[in-house]
């Protein structure tokens, strides 16, 4: 697998960030945005944290896909967090 695009804003690419789930066109990993969400940041605030490189819509899509089970968190090697896709 080289690259799989998921939805409008997400992708997994074995050549980028070790094949972790990222926001399309960036090296921003979805798990980082999810962590901010879990810390109480809104999608708007998360997008602002990345200076508009990702949009509120992209963050909302990522959170929605995780919540609906389209993508899921998987146990990562060496204790690092990570996400896989279904």
Secondary structure, DSSP 8 states (H G I E B T S, - for coil): --EEEETTTEEEETTSGGG-EEETTS--BHHHHHHHHHTT--HHHHHHHTTTSS-HHHHHHHHHHHHHTSEEE---GGG---EEE-
